[in-house]
Amino acid sequence: MDLITVVKDKCLKCGICTEICPACILTMGEEGPECHFDRGCMSCGQCVAICPMGALDNKYTPKEKQMPITKPVLDPETAYHFLRSRRSVRNFKPEPPTEEIITQLLDVARYAPTAGNTQGLNFIVIRDKEKIAQIAEACANWMQDEIDAATENKRYFLTVLRAYRERGQDIICRNAPCLIFAVARRLNITAVSNAEQTWAYANLFAPTIGLGSTTAGFLQACGTAGYKPLYDILEVPGKFTICGALMVGYPKYKYKRMPERQHLKVEFK
């Protein structure tokens, strides 16, 4: 089976599919779109999704598996207030989210854009309280190693460890009842940026299902640094690397207002 199949009596030869193909492997022939390099296909499915007549199919992203767009996009005012009202949640109720609701969260997050449509993220979900404590301690030990080595992070990590060790405040995991780690193959050079966009989707969707979340920055830094004790706790496969970390739980408090940010700084040239 060829990569692209076309229902000829439906195809308008409008050329939209060839124009939007990010891999630039489609051109318009006499009988419709033609693919010149099947192996170059990114499996993004855009050629199928864009066709106004539903005349095109792609064996990597079959039309039968694509959901039709029927609901309207949010109006600007609704979208503005939704995006502004999202908060990074760092105070959680003690009970962890269920497997079902975490799966629902990640099932949406996996639709985030990835470089070259590489996708390739796997997720490790930790809901065990003792293991989360071990993860926080491993991260604190990594910070101490950074301090002892006098890296550029020394001054900042000193402040963090004072809160964590001297005052007993979990500034690393924020007492989150659930941690999610994104891992990808080591050869995936865009894994970190892919994870960041995935977390953006997760952070935006979380409030709609009653969850609060925020990126676990210290854990993510520890993971991307390749700190072995953390990898051992998570049992990360040898060919994989940690590229992101997220705290998730049911919010302990509800925000009443939307804080202001710095004024917009932009130049048009």
For each residue, the residues with C-beta under 8 A, 3 or more apart:
1: 5 59
2: 5 35 38 59
3: 35 38 41 58 59 60
4: 26 33 34 35 47 56 57 58
5: 1 2 56 57 58 59
6: 10 11 31 32 33 55 56 57
7: 10 11 53 54 55 56
8: 11 31 32 55
9:
10: 6 7 53 54 55
11: 6 7 8 31 32 33 53 55 56
12: 52 53 55
13: 28 32
14: 52
15: 18 19 28
16: 19 20 50 51 52
17: 20 21 26 33 46 47 50 51 56
18: 15 21 26 27 28 33
19: 15 16
20: 16 17 46 47 50
21: 17 18 24 25 26 46 47
22: 42 44 46 117
23: 37 40 41 42
24: 21
25: 21 35 36 37 38 40 41
26: 4 17 18 21 33 34 35 36 47
27: 18 33 34 36
28: 13 15 18 32 33 34
29: 32 33 34
30:
31: 6 8 11
32: 6 8 11 13 28 29 55 56
33: 4 6 11 17 18 26 27 28 29 47 56
34: 4 26 27 28 29
35: 2 3 4 25 26 38 41
36: 25 26 27
37: 23 25 40 41
38: 2 3 25 35 41
39:
40: 23 25 37
41: 3 23 25 35 37 38 58 60
42: 22 23 116 117
43: 58 60 61 117
44: 22 61 117
45: 48 49 58 60 61 66
46: 17 20 21 22 49 50
47: 4 17 20 21 26 33 50 51 56 58
48: 45 51 56 57 58 61 62 63 66
49: 45 46 66
50: 16 17 20 46 47
51: 16 17 47 48 54 55 56
52: 12 14 16
53: 7 10 11 12
54: 7 10 51 63
55: 6 7 8 10 11 12 32 51
56: 4 5 6 7 11 17 32 33 47 48 51 63
57: 4 5 6 48 62 63
58: 3 4 5 41 43 45 47 48 61 62 63
59: 1 2 3 5 62
60: 3 41 43 45
61: 43 44 45 48 58 65 66
62: 48 57 58 59 65 66
63: 48 54 56 57 58 66
64:
65: 61 62
66: 45 48 49 61 62 63
67:
68:
69:
70:
71:
72:
73:
74: 78 79 82
75: 78 79
76: 79 80
77: 80 81
78: 74 75 81 82
79: 74 75 76 82 83
80: 76 77 83 84
81: 77 78 84 85 258
82: 74 78 79 85 86 204
83: 79 80 86 204
84: 80 81 258
85: 81 82 207 255 258
86: 82 83 203 204 207
87: 212 255
88: 203 213 214 215
89: 92 212 213 214 247 249 251
90: 174 214 247
91: 174 175 251 252 253
92: 89 174 175 176 177 212 247 249 250 251 252
93: 177 249 250 251 252
94: 175 177
95: 177 250
96: 127 177 178 249
97: 101 102 105 127 177 178 211 248 249 250
98: 101 102
99: 102 103 125
100: 103 104
101: 97 98 104 105 209 210 211
102: 97 98 99 105 106 125 178 180 248
103: 99 100 106 107
104: 100 101 107 108 209
105: 97 101 102 108 109 202 205 206 209 211 248
106: 102 103 109 110 123 180 202
107: 103 104 110
108: 104 105 111 201 202 205
109: 105 106 112 198 199 201 202 205
110: 106 107 119 121 198
111: 108 201
112: 109 194 197 198 200 201
113: 197
114: 117 118 119 120 121 190 194 197 198
115: 118 190 193 194
116: 42 190
117: 22 42 43 44 114
118: 114 115 188 190 194
119: 110 114 194
120: 114 184 185 188 191 194
121: 110 114 182 183 184 191 194 195 198 243 244
122: 182 183 184 240
123: 106 180 181 182 183
124: 180 181 183 234 236
125: 99 102 178 179 180
126: 131 132 135 178 179 180 181 234
127: 96 97 132 177 178
128: 131 132
129: 132 133 177
130: 133 134
131: 126 128 134 135 233
132: 126 127 128 129 135 136 173 176 177 179
133: 129 130 136 137 173
134: 130 131 137 138 233
135: 126 131 132 138 139 173 179 219 230 233 234
136: 132 133 139 140 164 170 172 173
137: 133 134 140 141
138: 134 135 141 142 222 227 229 230 233
139: 135 136 142 143 172 173 218 219 222 227 230
140: 136 137 143 144 161 164 165 172
141: 137 138 144 145 229
142: 138 139 145 146 222 225 227 229 230
143: 139 140 146 147 153 157 160 161 218 222
144: 140 141 147 148 157 161
145: 141 142 148 149
146: 142 143 149 151 153 154 157
147: 143 144 150 151 153 154 157 158 161
148: 144 145
149: 145 146
150: 147 154
151: 146 147 154
152:
153: 143 146 147 156 157
154: 146 147 150 151 157 158
155: 158 159
156: 153 159 160
157: 143 144 146 147 153 154 160 161
158: 147 154 155 161 162
159: 155 156 162 163
160: 143 156 157 163 164 171 172 218
161: 140 143 144 147 157 158 164 165 166
162: 158 159 165 166 167
163: 159 160 166 167 169 171
164: 136 140 160 161 167 168 169 170 171 172
165: 140 161 162 168
166: 161 162 163
167: 162 163 164
168: 164 165
169: 163 164
170: 136 164 173 174 175
171: 160 163 164 174 218
172: 136 139 140 160 164 216 218 219
173: 132 133 135 136 139 170 176 179 216 219 247
174: 90 91 92 170 171 214 216 247
175: 91 92 94 170
176: 92 132 173 179 216 247 248 249
177: 92 93 94 95 96 97 127 129 132 248 249 250
178: 96 97 102 125 126 127 247 248 249
179: 125 126 132 135 173 176 216 219 245 246 247 248
180: 102 106 123 124 125 126 202 245 246 248
181: 123 124 126 219 223 234 236 242 244 245 246
182: 121 122 123 191 195 198 199 242 243 244 245 246
183: 121 122 123 124 236 237 240 241 242 243
184: 120 121 122 188 191 194 195 240 241 243
185: 120 188 191 239 240 241
186: 239 240 241
187:
188: 118 120 184 185 191 194 243
189:
190: 114 115 116 118 193 194
191: 120 121 182 184 185 188 194 195 241 243
192: 195 196 224 243 244
193: 115 190 196 197
194: 112 114 115 118 119 120 121 184 188 190 191 197 198 243
195: 121 182 184 191 192 198 199 220 243 244
196: 192 193 199 200 215 244
197: 112 113 114 193 194 200 201
198: 109 110 112 114 121 182 194 195 201 202 244
199: 109 182 195 196 202 203 213 215 244 246
200: 112 196 197 203 204
201: 108 109 111 112 197 198 204 205
202: 105 106 108 109 180 198 199 205 206 213 246 248
203: 86 88 199 200 206 213 214 215 246
204: 82 83 86 200 201 207
205: 105 108 109 201 202 208 209
206: 105 202 203 209 211 212 213 248
207: 85 86 204 210 211 212
208: 205
209: 101 104 105 205 206
210: 101 207 250
211: 97 101 105 206 207 248 249 250 251
212: 87 89 92 206 207 248 249 250 251
213: 88 89 199 202 203 206 246 247 248 249
214: 88 89 90 174 203 246 247
215: 88 196 199 203 220 244 245 246 247
216: 172 173 174 176 179 219 220 245 246 247
217: 220 221 245
218: 139 143 160 171 172 221 222
219: 135 139 172 173 179 181 216 222 223 230 245
220: 195 215 216 217 223 224 242 243 244 245
221: 217 218 224 225
222: 138 139 142 143 218 219 225 227 230
223: 181 219 220 226 227 230 231 241 242 243 244 245
224: 192 220 221 241 242 243
225: 142 221 222
226: 223 231 241
227: 138 139 142 222 223 230 231
228: 231 232
229: 138 141 142 232 233
230: 135 138 139 142 219 222 223 227 233 234 242
231: 223 226 227 228 234 235 236 242
232: 228 229 235
233: 131 134 135 138 229 230
234: 124 126 135 181 230 231 242
235: 231 232
236: 124 181 183 231 240 241 242
237: 183 240
238:
239: 185 186
240: 122 183 184 185 186 236 237
241: 183 184 185 186 191 223 224 226 236
242: 181 182 183 220 223 224 230 231 234 236 245
243: 121 182 183 184 188 191 192 194 195 220 223 224
244: 121 181 182 192 195 196 198 199 215 220 223
245: 179 180 181 182 215 216 217 219 220 223 242
246: 179 180 181 182 199 202 203 213 214 215 216
247: 89 90 92 173 174 176 178 179 213 214 215 216
248: 97 102 105 176 177 178 179 180 202 206 211 212 213
249: 89 92 93 96 97 176 177 178 211 212 213
250: 92 93 95 97 177 210 211 212
251: 89 91 92 93 211 212 254
252: 91 92 93
253: 91
254: 251
255: 85 87 258
256:
257:
258: 81 84 85 255
259:
260:
261:
262: 265
263:
264:
265: 262
266:
267:
268:
269:
